[in-house]
């Protein structure tokens, strides 16, 4: 019978890191929504540029 997999999420540092990442993601999302409401064209351009840079960095 196979052994159950062990997760590293039980470690306190891993839990702190995942909570921090969730907080940062939520903050970025909130700022993005506010930016889209006030400056839709500029925000769209920034998001497209970030996507292009992300995809270009993945290629190399």
mmCIF file as Biopython writes it, N, C-alpha, C and O atoms, coordinates in Angstrom:
data_model
#
loop_
_atom_site.group_PDB
_atom_site.id
_atom_site.type_symbol
_atom_site.label_atom_id
_atom_site.label_alt_id
_atom_site.label_comp_id
_atom_site.label_asym_id
_atom_site.label_entity_id
_atom_site.label_seq_id
_atom_site.pdbx_PDB_ins_code
_atom_site.Cartn_x
_atom_site.Cartn_y
_atom_site.Cartn_z
_atom_site.occupancy
_atom_site.B_iso_or_equiv
_atom_site.auth_seq_id
_atom_site.auth_asym_id
_atom_site.pdbx_PDB_model_num
ATOM 1   N N  . UNK A ? 1  ? 0.838   -1.180 0.000   1.0 0.0 1  A 1 
ATOM 2   C CA . UNK A ? 1  ? 0.000   0.000  0.000   1.0 0.0 1  A 1 
ATOM 3   C C  . UNK A ? 1  ? 0.891   1.254  0.000   1.0 0.0 1  A 1 
ATOM 4   O O  . UNK A ? 1  ? 1.919   1.291  0.675   1.0 0.0 1  A 1 
ATOM 5   N N  . UNK A ? 2  ? 0.491   2.254  -0.748  1.0 0.0 2  A 1 
ATOM 6   C CA . UNK A ? 2  ? 1.291   3.475  -0.872  1.0 0.0 2  A 1 
ATOM 7   C C  . UNK A ? 2  ? 1.233   4.298  0.409   1.0 0.0 2  A 1 
ATOM 8   O O  . UNK A ? 2  ? 0.217   4.345  1.103   1.0 0.0 2  A 1 
ATOM 9   N N  . UNK A ? 3  ? 2.373   4.953  0.697   1.0 0.0 3  A 1 
ATOM 10  C CA . UNK A ? 3  ? 2.418   5.827  1.870   1.0 0.0 3  A 1 
ATOM 11  C C  . UNK A ? 3  ? 1.746   7.159  1.531   1.0 0.0 3  A 1 
ATOM 12  O O  . UNK A ? 3  ? 1.866   7.641  0.404   1.0 0.0 3  A 1 
ATOM 13  N N  . UNK A ? 4  ? 1.054   7.748  2.478   1.0 0.0 4  A 1 
ATOM 14  C CA . UNK A ? 4  ? 0.444   9.056  2.197   1.0 0.0 4  A 1 
ATOM 15  C C  . UNK A ? 4  ? 1.512   10.133 2.020   1.0 0.0 4  A 1 
ATOM 16  O O  . UNK A ? 4  ? 2.557   10.100 2.668   1.0 0.0 4  A 1 
ATOM 17  N N  . UNK A ? 5  ? 1.240   11.066 1.154   1.0 0.0 5  A 1 
ATOM 18  C CA . UNK A ? 5  ? 2.214   12.134 0.924   1.0 0.0 5  A 1 
ATOM 19  C C  . UNK A ? 5  ? 2.236   13.081 2.123   1.0 0.0 5  A 1 
ATOM 20  O O  . UNK A ? 5  ? 1.224   13.307 2.785   1.0 0.0 5  A 1 
ATOM 21  N N  . UNK A ? 6  ? 3.415   13.619 2.374   1.0 0.0 6  A 1 
ATOM 22  C CA . UNK A ? 6  ? 3.585   14.531 3.500   1.0 0.0 6  A 1 
ATOM 23  C C  . UNK A ? 6  ? 3.666   15.948 2.953   1.0 0.0 6  A 1 
ATOM 24  O O  . UNK A ? 6  ? 4.438   16.223 2.034   1.0 0.0 6  A 1 
ATOM 25  N N  . UNK A ? 7  ? 2.878   16.834 3.513   1.0 0.0 7  A 1 
ATOM 26  C CA . UNK A ? 7  ? 2.858   18.225 3.063   1.0 0.0 7  A 1 
ATOM 27  C C  . UNK A ? 7  ? 3.732   19.077 3.970   1.0 0.0 7  A 1 
ATOM 28  O O  . UNK A ? 7  ? 3.799   18.844 5.177   1.0 0.0 7  A 1 
ATOM 29  N N  . UNK A ? 8  ? 4.404   20.069 3.382   1.0 0.0 8  A 1 
ATOM 30  C CA . UNK A ? 8  ? 5.226   20.988 4.164   1.0 0.0 8  A 1 
ATOM 31  C C  . UNK A ? 8  ? 4.411   22.128 4.755   1.0 0.0 8  A 1 
ATOM 32  O O  . UNK A ? 8  ? 4.971   22.999 5.420   1.0 0.0 8  A 1 
ATOM 33  N N  . UNK A ? 9  ? 3.111   22.142 4.529   1.0 0.0 9  A 1 
ATOM 34  C CA . UNK A ? 9  ? 2.282   23.252 4.999   1.0 0.0 9  A 1 
ATOM 35  C C  . UNK A ? 9  ? 2.111   23.252 6.513   1.0 0.0 9  A 1 
ATOM 36  O O  . UNK A ? 9  ? 1.615   24.226 7.079   1.0 0.0 9  A 1 
ATOM 37  N N  . UNK A ? 10 ? 2.514   22.173 7.171   1.0 0.0 10 A 1 
ATOM 38  C CA . UNK A ? 10 ? 2.386   22.132 8.621   1.0 0.0 10 A 1 
ATOM 39  C C  . UNK A ? 10 ? 3.452   22.986 9.296   1.0 0.0 10 A 1 
ATOM 40  O O  . UNK A ? 10 ? 3.324   23.318 10.474  1.0 0.0 10 A 1 
ATOM 41  N N  . UNK A ? 11 ? 4.481   23.338 8.574   1.0 0.0 11 A 1 
ATOM 42  C CA . UNK A ? 11 ? 5.569   24.125 9.145   1.0 0.0 11 A 1 
ATOM 43  C C  . UNK A ? 11 ? 5.110   25.576 9.323   1.0 0.0 11 A 1 
ATOM 44  O O  . UNK A ? 11 ? 4.526   26.144 8.400   1.0 0.0 11 A 1 
ATOM 45  N N  . UNK A ? 12 ? 5.360   26.191 10.491  1.0 0.0 12 A 1 
ATOM 46  C CA . UNK A ? 12 ? 4.874   27.561 10.732  1.0 0.0 12 A 1 
ATOM 47  C C  . UNK A ? 12 ? 5.371   28.590 9.719   1.0 0.0 12 A 1 
ATOM 48  O O  . UNK A ? 12 ? 4.631   29.507 9.363   1.0 0.0 12 A 1 
ATOM 49  N N  . UNK A ? 13 ? 6.615   28.453 9.249   1.0 0.0 13 A 1 
ATOM 50  C CA . UNK A ? 13 ? 7.132   29.412 8.266   1.0 0.0 13 A 1 
ATOM 51  C C  . UNK A ? 13 ? 6.377   29.322 6.948   1.0 0.0 13 A 1 
ATOM 52  O O  . UNK A ? 13 ? 6.134   30.340 6.298   1.0 0.0 13 A 1 
ATOM 53  N N  . UNK A ? 14 ? 6.003   28.106 6.551   1.0 0.0 14 A 1 
ATOM 54  C CA . UNK A ? 14 ? 5.259   27.937 5.304   1.0 0.0 14 A 1 
ATOM 55  C C  . UNK A ? 14 ? 3.869   28.558 5.429   1.0 0.0 14 A 1 
ATOM 56  O O  . UNK A ? 14 ? 3.367   29.153 4.476   1.0 0.0 14 A 1 
ATOM 57  N N  . UNK A ? 15 ? 3.249   28.423 6.600   1.0 0.0 15 A 1 
ATOM 58  C CA . UNK A ? 15 ? 1.922   29.001 6.804   1.0 0.0 15 A 1 
ATOM 59  C C  . UNK A ? 15 ? 2.008   30.526 6.762   1.0 0.0 15 A 1 
ATOM 60  O O  . UNK A ? 15 ? 1.161   31.175 6.148   1.0 0.0 15 A 1 
ATOM 61  N N  . UNK A ? 16 ? 3.028   31.104 7.412   1.0 0.0 16 A 1 
ATOM 62  C CA . UNK A ? 16 ? 3.204   32.560 7.392   1.0 0.0 16 A 1 
ATOM 63  C C  . UNK A ? 16 ? 3.429   33.054 5.969   1.0 0.0 16 A 1 
ATOM 64  O O  . UNK A ? 16 ? 2.886   34.084 5.569   1.0 0.0 16 A 1 
ATOM 65  N N  . UNK A ? 17 ? 4.234   32.316 5.208   1.0 0.0 17 A 1 
ATOM 66  C CA . UNK A ? 17 ? 4.533   32.739 3.843   1.0 0.0 17 A 1 
ATOM 67  C C  . UNK A ? 17 ? 3.275   32.697 2.979   1.0 0.0 17 A 1 
ATOM 68  O O  . UNK A ? 17 ? 3.054   33.606 2.180   1.0 0.0 17 A 1 
ATOM 69  N N  . UNK A ? 18 ? 2.444   31.658 3.123   1.0 0.0 18 A 1 
ATOM 70  C CA . UNK A ? 18 ? 1.248   31.568 2.293   1.0 0.0 18 A 1 
ATOM 71  C C  . UNK A ? 18 ? 0.236   32.646 2.679   1.0 0.0 18 A 1 
ATOM 72  O O  . UNK A ? 18 ? -0.455  33.180 1.812   1.0 0.0 18 A 1 
ATOM 73  N N  . UNK A ? 19 ? 0.139   32.973 3.976   1.0 0.0 19 A 1 
ATOM 74  C CA . UNK A ? 19 ? -0.761  34.043 4.396   1.0 0.0 19 A 1 
ATOM 75  C C  . UNK A ? 19 ? -0.261  35.384 3.861   1.0 0.0 19 A 1 
ATOM 76  O O  . UNK A ? 19 ? -1.058  36.215 3.425   1.0 0.0 19 A 1 
ATOM 77  N N  . UNK A ? 20 ? 1.047   35.593 3.892   1.0 0.0 20 A 1 
ATOM 78  C CA . UNK A ? 20 ? 1.621   36.829 3.357   1.0 0.0 20 A 1 
ATOM 79  C C  . UNK A ? 20 ? 1.356   36.941 1.859   1.0 0.0 20 A 1 
ATOM 80  O O  . UNK A ? 20 ? 1.012   38.017 1.371   1.0 0.0 20 A 1 
ATOM 81  N N  . UNK A ? 21 ? 1.512   35.841 1.128   1.0 0.0 21 A 1 
ATOM 82  C CA . UNK A ? 21 ? 1.258   35.870 -0.314  1.0 0.0 21 A 1 
ATOM 83  C C  . UNK A ? 21 ? -0.214  36.164 -0.605  1.0 0.0 21 A 1 
ATOM 84  O O  . UNK A ? 21 ? -0.524  36.897 -1.544  1.0 0.0 21 A 1 
ATOM 85  N N  . UNK A ? 22 ? -1.125  35.595 0.198   1.0 0.0 22 A 1 
ATOM 86  C CA . UNK A ? 22 ? -2.551  35.878 0.008   1.0 0.0 22 A 1 
ATOM 87  C C  . UNK A ? 22 ? -2.849  37.351 0.274   1.0 0.0 22 A 1 
ATOM 88  O O  . UNK A ? 22 ? -3.645  37.962 -0.440  1.0 0.0 22 A 1 
ATOM 89  N N  . UNK A ? 23 ? -2.211  37.925 1.301   1.0 0.0 23 A 1 
ATOM 90  C CA . UNK A ? 23 ? -2.432  39.338 1.615   1.0 0.0 23 A 1 
ATOM 91  C C  . UNK A ? 23 ? -1.914  40.231 0.493   1.0 0.0 23 A 1 
ATOM 92  O O  . UNK A ? 23 ? -2.577  41.193 0.104   1.0 0.0 23 A 1 
ATOM 93  N N  . UNK A ? 24 ? -0.728  39.915 -0.028  1.0 0.0 24 A 1 
ATOM 94  C CA . UNK A ? 24 ? -0.156  40.711 -1.120  1.0 0.0 24 A 1 
ATOM 95  C C  . UNK A ? 24 ? -1.025  40.598 -2.368  1.0 0.0 24 A 1 
ATOM 96  O O  . UNK A ? 24 ? -1.270  41.595 -3.048  1.0 0.0 24 A 1 
ATOM 97  N N  . UNK A ? 25 ? -1.488  39.394 -2.669  1.0 0.0 25 A 1 
ATOM 98  C CA . UNK A ? 25 ? -2.340  39.196 -3.839  1.0 0.0 25 A 1 
ATOM 99  C C  . UNK A ? 25 ? -3.647  39.963 -3.708  1.0 0.0 25 A 1 
ATOM 100 O O  . UNK A ? 25 ? -4.117  40.562 -4.675  1.0 0.0 25 A 1 
ATOM 101 N N  . UNK A ? 26 ? -4.234  39.948 -2.523  1.0 0.0 26 A 1 
ATOM 102 C CA . UNK A ? 26 ? -5.472  40.693 -2.294  1.0 0.0 26 A 1 
ATOM 103 C C  . UNK A ? 26 ? -5.256  42.189 -2.447  1.0 0.0 26 A 1 
ATOM 104 O O  . UNK A ? 26 ? -6.092  42.885 -3.024  1.0 0.0 26 A 1 
ATOM 105 N N  . UNK A ? 27 ? -4.140  42.685 -1.932  1.0 0.0 27 A 1 
ATOM 106 C CA . UNK A ? 27 ? -3.833  44.111 -2.042  1.0 0.0 27 A 1 
ATOM 107 C C  . UNK A ? 27 ? -3.636  44.514 -3.501  1.0 0.0 27 A 1 
ATOM 108 O O  . UNK A ? 27 ? -4.147  45.545 -3.940  1.0 0.0 27 A 1 
ATOM 109 N N  . UNK A ? 28 ? -2.903  43.706 -4.241  1.0 0.0 28 A 1 
ATOM 110 C CA . UNK A ? 28 ? -2.682  43.998 -5.664  1.0 0.0 28 A 1 
ATOM 111 C C  . UNK A ? 28 ? -4.006  43.961 -6.422  1.0 0.0 28 A 1 
ATOM 112 O O  . UNK A ? 28 ? -4.244  44.793 -7.297  1.0 0.0 28 A 1 
ATOM 113 N N  . UNK A ? 29 ? -4.860  43.007 -6.093  1.0 0.0 29 A 1 
ATOM 114 C CA . UNK A ? 29 ? -6.169  42.926 -6.740  1.0 0.0 29 A 1 
ATOM 115 C C  . UNK A ? 29 ? -7.034  44.140 -6.453  1.0 0.0 29 A 1 
ATOM 116 O O  . UNK A ? 29 ? -7.696  44.664 -7.348  1.0 0.0 29 A 1 
ATOM 117 N N  . UNK A ? 30 ? -7.029  44.592 -5.192  1.0 0.0 30 A 1 
ATOM 118 C CA . UNK A ? 30 ? -7.824  45.767 -4.821  1.0 0.0 30 A 1 
ATOM 119 C C  . UNK A ? 30 ? -7.314  47.015 -5.536  1.0 0.0 30 A 1 
ATOM 120 O O  . UNK A ? 30 ? -8.106  47.820 -6.027  1.0 0.0 30 A 1 
ATOM 121 N N  . UNK A ? 31 ? -6.000  47.176 -5.594  1.0 0.0 31 A 1 
ATOM 122 C CA . UNK A ? 31 ? -5.420  48.324 -6.300  1.0 0.0 31 A 1 
ATOM 123 C C  . UNK A ? 31 ? -5.755  48.240 -7.788  1.0 0.0 31 A 1 
ATOM 124 O O  . UNK A ? 31 ? -6.052  49.254 -8.419  1.0 0.0 31 A 1 
ATOM 125 N N  . UNK A ? 32 ? -5.706  47.031 -8.346  1.0 0.0 32 A 1 
ATOM 126 C CA . UNK A ? 32 ? -6.034  46.852 -9.759  1.0 0.0 32 A 1 
ATOM 127 C C  . UNK A ? 32 ? -7.475  47.207 -10.076 1.0 0.0 32 A 1 
ATOM 128 O O  . UNK A ? 32 ? -7.756  47.822 -11.104 1.0 0.0 32 A 1 
ATOM 129 N N  . UNK A ? 33 ? -8.393  46.820 -9.191  1.0 0.0 33 A 1 
ATOM 130 C CA . UNK A ? 33 ? -9.814  47.148 -9.410  1.0 0.0 33 A 1 
ATOM 131 C C  . UNK A ? 33 ? -10.029 48.658 -9.338  1.0 0.0 33 A 1 
ATOM 132 O O  . UNK A ? 33 ? -10.733 49.229 -10.170 1.0 0.0 33 A 1 
ATOM 133 N N  . UNK A ? 34 ? -9.420  49.303 -8.339  1.0 0.0 34 A 1 
ATOM 134 C CA . UNK A ? 34 ? -9.546  50.762 -8.235  1.0 0.0 34 A 1 
ATOM 135 C C  . UNK A ? 34 ? -8.945  51.455 -9.458  1.0 0.0 34 A 1 
ATOM 136 O O  . UNK A ? 34 ? -9.510  52.420 -9.972  1.0 0.0 34 A 1 
ATOM 137 N N  . UNK A ? 35 ? -7.803  50.959 -9.916  1.0 0.0 35 A 1 
ATOM 138 C CA . UNK A ? 35 ? -7.163  51.559 -11.087 1.0 0.0 35 A 1 
ATOM 139 C C  . UNK A ? 35 ? -8.032  51.389 -12.327 1.0 0.0 35 A 1 
ATOM 140 O O  . UNK A ? 35 ? -8.139  52.309 -13.137 1.0 0.0 35 A 1 
ATOM 141 N N  . UNK A ? 36 ? -8.653  50.222 -12.483 1.0 0.0 36 A 1 
ATOM 142 C CA . UNK A ? 36 ? -9.507  49.992 -13.652 1.0 0.0 36 A 1 
ATOM 143 C C  . UNK A ? 36 ? -10.731 50.900 -13.638 1.0 0.0 36 A 1 
ATOM 144 O O  . UNK A ? 36 ? -11.226 51.295 -14.693 1.0 0.0 36 A 1 
ATOM 145 N N  . UNK A ? 37 ? -11.223 51.234 -12.437 1.0 0.0 37 A 1 
ATOM 146 C CA . UNK A ? 37 ? -12.392 52.111 -12.349 1.0 0.0 37 A 1 
ATOM 147 C C  . UNK A ? 37 ? -12.037 53.549 -12.737 1.0 0.0 37 A 1 
ATOM 148 O O  . UNK A ? 37 ? -12.866 54.252 -13.317 1.0 0.0 37 A 1 
ATOM 149 N N  . UNK A ? 38 ? -10.820 53.992 -12.424 1.0 0.0 38 A 1 
ATOM 150 C CA . UNK A ? 38 ? -10.460 55.387 -12.649 1.0 0.0 38 A 1 
ATOM 151 C C  . UNK A ? 38 ? -9.661  55.603 -13.938 1.0 0.0 38 A 1 
ATOM 152 O O  . UNK A ? 38 ? -9.853  56.607 -14.626 1.0 0.0 38 A 1 
ATOM 153 N N  . UNK A ? 39 ? -8.775  54.672 -14.263 1.0 0.0 39 A 1 
ATOM 154 C CA . UNK A ? 39 ? -7.918  54.825 -15.447 1.0 0.0 39 A 1 
ATOM 155 C C  . UNK A ? 39 ? -7.913  53.521 -16.250 1.0 0.0 39 A 1 
ATOM 156 O O  . UNK A ? 39 ? -6.910  52.808 -16.252 1.0 0.0 39 A 1 
ATOM 157 N N  . UNK A ? 40 ? -9.011  53.201 -16.927 1.0 0.0 40 A 1 
ATOM 158 C CA . UNK A ? 40 ? -9.089  51.889 -17.604 1.0 0.0 40 A 1 
ATOM 159 C C  . UNK A ? 40 ? -8.067  51.703 -18.721 1.0 0.0 40 A 1 
ATOM 160 O O  . UNK A ? 40 ? -7.502  50.619 -18.865 1.0 0.0 40 A 1 
ATOM 161 N N  . UNK A ? 41 ? -7.824  52.743 -19.512 1.0 0.0 41 A 1 
ATOM 162 C CA . UNK A ? 41 ? -6.891  52.599 -20.632 1.0 0.0 41 A 1 
ATOM 163 C C  . UNK A ? 41 ? -5.465  52.406 -20.136 1.0 0.0 41 A 1 
ATOM 164 O O  . UNK A ? 41 ? -4.761  51.508 -20.596 1.0 0.0 41 A 1 
ATOM 165 N N  . UNK A ? 42 ? -5.038  53.244 -19.201 1.0 0.0 42 A 1 
ATOM 166 C CA . UNK A ? 42 ? -3.674  53.137 -18.676 1.0 0.0 42 A 1 
ATOM 167 C C  . UNK A ? 42 ? -3.466  51.803 -17.961 1.0 0.0 42 A 1 
ATOM 168 O O  . UNK A ? 42 ? -2.413  51.179 -18.098 1.0 0.0 42 A 1 
ATOM 169 N N  . UNK A ? 43 ? -4.467  51.370 -17.203 1.0 0.0 43 A 1 
ATOM 170 C CA . UNK A ? 43 ? -4.343  50.100 -16.482 1.0 0.0 43 A 1 
ATOM 171 C C  . UNK A ? 43 ? -4.268  48.933 -17.461 1.0 0.0 43 A 1 
ATOM 172 O O  . UNK A ? 43 ? -3.496  47.997 -17.252 1.0 0.0 43 A 1 
ATOM 173 N N  . UNK A ? 44 ? -5.059  48.984 -18.522 1.0 0.0 44 A 1 
ATOM 174 C CA . UNK A ? 44 ? -5.016  47.920 -19.526 1.0 0.0 44 A 1 
ATOM 175 C C  . UNK A ? 44 ? -3.649  47.851 -20.190 1.0 0.0 44 A 1 
ATOM 176 O O  . UNK A ? 44 ? -3.119  46.762 -20.414 1.0 0.0 44 A 1 
ATOM 177 N N  . UNK A ? 45 ? -3.079  49.005 -20.505 1.0 0.0 45 A 1 
ATOM 178 C CA . UNK A ? 45 ? -1.749  49.034 -21.124 1.0 0.0 45 A 1 
ATOM 179 C C  . UNK A ? 45 ? -0.715  48.433 -20.181 1.0 0.0 45 A 1 
ATOM 180 O O  . UNK A ? 45 ? 0.124   47.637 -20.605 1.0 0.0 45 A 1 
ATOM 181 N N  . UNK A ? 46 ? -0.770  48.807 -18.909 1.0 0.0 46 A 1 
ATOM 182 C CA . UNK A ? 46 ? 0.182   48.274 -17.926 1.0 0.0 46 A 1 
ATOM 183 C C  . UNK A ? 46 ? 0.032   46.761 -17.800 1.0 0.0 46 A 1 
ATOM 184 O O  . UNK A ? 46 ? 1.033   46.045 -17.749 1.0 0.0 46 A 1 
ATOM 185 N N  . UNK A ? 47 ? -1.201  46.267 -17.748 1.0 0.0 47 A 1 
ATOM 186 C CA . UNK A ? 47 ? -1.420  44.819 -17.631 1.0 0.0 47 A 1 
ATOM 187 C C  . UNK A ? 47 ? -0.913  44.076 -18.862 1.0 0.0 47 A 1 
ATOM 188 O O  . UNK A ? 47 ? -0.329  42.999 -18.734 1.0 0.0 47 A 1 
ATOM 189 N N  . UNK A ? 48 ? -1.127  44.632 -20.048 1.0 0.0 48 A 1 
ATOM 190 C CA . UNK A ? 48 ? -0.648  43.985 -21.272 1.0 0.0 48 A 1 
ATOM 191 C C  . UNK A ? 48 ? 0.876   43.958 -21.300 1.0 0.0 48 A 1 
ATOM 192 O O  . UNK A ? 48 ? 1.470   42.946 -21.673 1.0 0.0 48 A 1 
ATOM 193 N N  . UNK A ? 49 ? 1.516   45.066 -20.908 1.0 0.0 49 A 1 
ATOM 194 C CA . UNK A ? 49 ? 2.982   45.106 -20.872 1.0 0.0 49 A 1 
ATOM 195 C C  . UNK A ? 49 ? 3.520   44.091 -19.872 1.0 0.0 49 A 1 
ATOM 196 O O  . UNK A ? 49 ? 4.499   43.399 -20.153 1.0 0.0 49 A 1 
ATOM 197 N N  . UNK A ? 50 ? 2.882   43.998 -18.697 1.0 0.0 50 A 1 
ATOM 198 C CA . UNK A ? 50 ? 3.327   43.020 -17.695 1.0 0.0 50 A 1 
ATOM 199 C C  . UNK A ? 50 ? 3.174   41.592 -18.215 1.0 0.0 50 A 1 
ATOM 200 O O  . UNK A ? 50 ? 4.036   40.748 -17.971 1.0 0.0 50 A 1 
ATOM 201 N N  . UNK A ? 51 ? 2.083   41.319 -18.930 1.0 0.0 51 A 1 
ATOM 202 C CA . UNK A ? 51 ? 1.872   39.983 -19.486 1.0 0.0 51 A 1 
ATOM 203 C C  . UNK A ? 51 ? 2.930   39.661 -20.535 1.0 0.0 51 A 1 
ATOM 204 O O  . UNK A ? 51 ? 3.459   38.550 -20.562 1.0 0.0 51 A 1 
ATOM 205 N N  . UNK A ? 52 ? 3.240   40.621 -21.393 1.0 0.0 52 A 1 
ATOM 206 C CA . UNK A ? 52 ? 4.266   40.407 -22.420 1.0 0.0 52 A 1 
ATOM 207 C C  . UNK A ? 52 ? 5.619   40.147 -21.776 1.0 0.0 52 A 1 
ATOM 208 O O  . UNK A ? 52 ? 6.343   39.246 -22.200 1.0 0.0 52 A 1 
ATOM 209 N N  . UNK A ? 53 ? 5.972   40.929 -20.749 1.0 0.0 53 A 1 
ATOM 210 C CA . UNK A ? 53 ? 7.248   40.722 -20.058 1.0 0.0 53 A 1 
ATOM 211 C C  . UNK A ? 53 ? 7.292   39.364 -19.368 1.0 0.0 53 A 1 
ATOM 212 O O  . UNK A ? 53 ? 8.324   38.693 -19.373 1.0 0.0 53 A 1 
ATOM 213 N N  . UNK A ? 54 ? 6.180   38.964 -18.779 1.0 0.0 54 A 1 
ATOM 214 C CA . UNK A ? 54 ? 6.116   37.662 -18.112 1.0 0.0 54 A 1 
ATOM 215 C C  . UNK A ? 54 ? 6.305   36.530 -19.113 1.0 0.0 54 A 1 
ATOM 216 O O  . UNK A ? 54 ? 7.046   35.581 -18.856 1.0 0.0 54 A 1 
ATOM 217 N N  . UNK A ? 55 ? 5.633   36.635 -20.254 1.0 0.0 55 A 1 
ATOM 218 C CA . UNK A ? 55 ? 5.753   35.584 -21.267 1.0 0.0 55 A 1 
ATOM 219 C C  . UNK A ? 55 ? 7.135   35.598 -21.918 1.0 0.0 55 A 1 
ATOM 220 O O  . UNK A ? 55 ? 7.671   34.537 -22.240 1.0 0.0 55 A 1 
ATOM 221 N N  . UNK A ? 56 ? 7.713   36.764 -22.113 1.0 0.0 56 A 1 
ATOM 222 C CA . UNK A ? 56 ? 9.047   36.852 -22.711 1.0 0.0 56 A 1 
ATOM 223 C C  . UNK A ? 56 ? 10.101  36.298 -21.762 1.0 0.0 56 A 1 
ATOM 224 O O  . UNK A ? 56 ? 11.055  35.658 -22.204 1.0 0.0 56 A 1 
ATOM 225 N N  . UNK A ? 57 ? 9.944   36.533 -20.477 1.0 0.0 57 A 1 
ATOM 226 C CA . UNK A ? 57 ? 10.886  35.999 -19.500 1.0 0.0 57 A 1 
ATOM 227 C C  . UNK A ? 57 ? 10.789  34.494 -19.391 1.0 0.0 57 A 1 
ATOM 228 O O  . UNK A ? 57 ? 11.782  33.824 -19.108 1.0 0.0 57 A 1 
ATOM 229 N N  . UNK A ? 58 ? 9.596   33.954 -19.614 1.0 0.0 58 A 1 
ATOM 230 C CA . UNK A ? 58 ? 9.396   32.505 -19.547 1.0 0.0 58 A 1 
ATOM 231 C C  . UNK A ? 58 ? 10.053  31.812 -20.728 1.0 0.0 58 A 1 
ATOM 232 O O  . UNK A ? 58 ? 10.453  30.652 -20.626 1.0 0.0 58 A 1 
ATOM 233 N N  . UNK A ? 59 ? 10.166  32.517 -21.851 1.0 0.0 59 A 1 
ATOM 234 C CA . UNK A ? 59 ? 10.714  31.930 -23.070 1.0 0.0 59 A 1 
ATOM 235 C C  . UNK A ? 59 ? 12.223  31.721 -22.973 1.0 0.0 59 A 1 
ATOM 236 O O  . UNK A ? 59 ? 12.747  30.759 -23.536 1.0 0.0 59 A 1 
ATOM 237 N N  . UNK A ? 60 ? 12.921  32.594 -22.278 1.0 0.0 60 A 1 
ATOM 238 C CA . UNK A ? 60 ? 14.391  32.535 -22.248 1.0 0.0 60 A 1 
ATOM 239 C C  . UNK A ? 60 ? 14.925  31.489 -21.294 1.0 0.0 60 A 1 
ATOM 240 O O  . UNK A ? 60 ? 16.140  31.331 -21.169 1.0 0.0 60 A 1 
#
